């Protein structure tokens, strides 16, 4: 597993035109996903193998209206 810090996700939240993001097999947490809510152009998100994300954290992705592909395997 790779580490991406909470601060890293704060910075990702500033990239509002980011079209895709792959953080598979990282130590992403529920709190980190909150920072992705403002990525209005995000179309594809891969969070497979992120064992620290709970089902309830996926609610943070609801505001992502452009999201068409989500990999949670």
Secondary structure as UniProt FT lines:
FT   HELIX           6..12
FT   TURN            13..14
FT   TURN            16..17
FT   STRAND          20..22
FT   TURN            24..25
FT   HELIX           30..33
FT   HELIX           34..36
FT   TURN            37..38
FT   TURN            40..41
FT   STRAND          44..46
FT   TURN            48..49
FT   TURN            51..52
FT   HELIX           55..61
FT   TURN            62..63
FT   TURN            65..66
FT   STRAND          69..71
//
